[in-house]
Amino acid sequence: MMYAPVGFSEAEYPRVEYQRRQQFWDPIRLALFTLTIVAIIGIAIGIVTHFVVEDDKAFCYLASFKVTNIKYKENYGMKSSREFTERSHQIERMMSRIFRRSSGGGRFIKSHVIKLSPYEEGVNIFMVLMFRYPSSDSVERIRKIVERTLYQSLKINQFPLTISKPSFRLTPIDSRKMRNLLNSRCGIRMTLSNMPLPASSSTERIVQGRETAMDGEWPWQASLQLIGAGHQCGASLISNTWLLTAAHCFRKNKDPSQWIATFGTTITPPAIKRSVGKIIVHENYYRDTNDNDIALAQLTNRVEFSNVVQRVCLPDSSMKLPPKTSVFVTGFGSIVDDGPTQNKLRQARVETIGTDVCNRTDVYDGLITPGMLCAGFMEGKVDACKGDSGGPLVYDNRDIWYIVGIVSWGQSCALPKRPGVYTRVTKYRDWIASKTGI
Ligand code: ARG
């Protein structure tokens, strides 16, 4: 049965009301109403797009300016020197304070010192500044904003470095030029979209580590492979042609023509493949004690640096890491004692252990020489393992990565009181320079 309200028919519907309704929805009102709705929806979509899908792009500038209250030092000319690195960091920190504090703070991506050169009484600084703005924005407009922000900040804030305002120049550069400029510095990680990679989050082991999350996270990592036998060792890129690795990797075979090196986060497929032209094993490598477990391999053809292939910084021989410093080890090695090689690169966070502790009778009982460095945990669990040998132990100094160790040996893997033992790279800094000129 159909439902019909009792005692109500259309004829009885009050006329006046009916007319009022008709008037309310007259064509003009209807049009206005529709327009309003459309406008509201339009604005809402606009707002959402603005915040969510806005197409941001990196705007890069080369900045040059003079700092008048510091004196030029000889070592500023050497990018691997501590003086250059520390001064550059100071300038970069200052830039990030200036731009992060400003209203458009979220727009600042990073700054990077490229060169320090002498200028009268002071120092000339060349650096790259990177900002994130909608791709529709103009380079000129952003340049003005950046200049204004800097000038204002210099007026208000007290900084340890005095920038001469009239010397400040800002030149837009395209992202290719920027990449080339950034590539003039070692130890820098970038995402595929040219954004800097953040510091690594907490991780577990290679034995108990995790797969690396992103391409380009450890761009200096290489796999050294024997033709026909596959992955043998890890290695680290320290220039366009030189790899740093462990001497014991070449115990069985030191004929360069039998070796290849690959780069990228997987062994198959590799991002890049190169043949090896030269192998230099430390003259005083002793297989019985593992002392001086360091070697160099030179590629026959250079690799070009990119976001996925990059060189790691070599530390000054004077660099010291206190015990319990957080460092990362990476490799394609097994995740259990005597397990198979991993196709995907893995990483683990470990901590440096003082040689005094590592040489204790209940630990390695005096086997640790001055050329070795222990890292891991006394309770075990996290460690490098078989196949990680030759690979890097790296230290993150304000987003610049230094190779401080080379995976060398250990009693089994990840056992309590048996941490990983690494070649102490600082001790061989001069040896590396004498063989490679780096
Ligand atoms: N010697 C091993 C190799 O050839 C690496 C040993 C590292 N061991 C350790 N427990 N950290 O791959």
Boltz pocket constraint, residues with backbone or C-beta under 6 A from the ligand:
constraints:
  - pocket:
      binder: B
      contacts: [[A, 232], [A, 333], [A, 383], [A, 384], [A, 385], [A, 386], [A, 387], [A, 388], [A, 389], [A, 390], [A, 407], [A, 408], [A, 409], [A, 410], [A, 411], [A, 412], [A, 413], [A, 414], [A, 418], [A, 419], [A, 420], [A, 421]]
      max_distance: 6.0
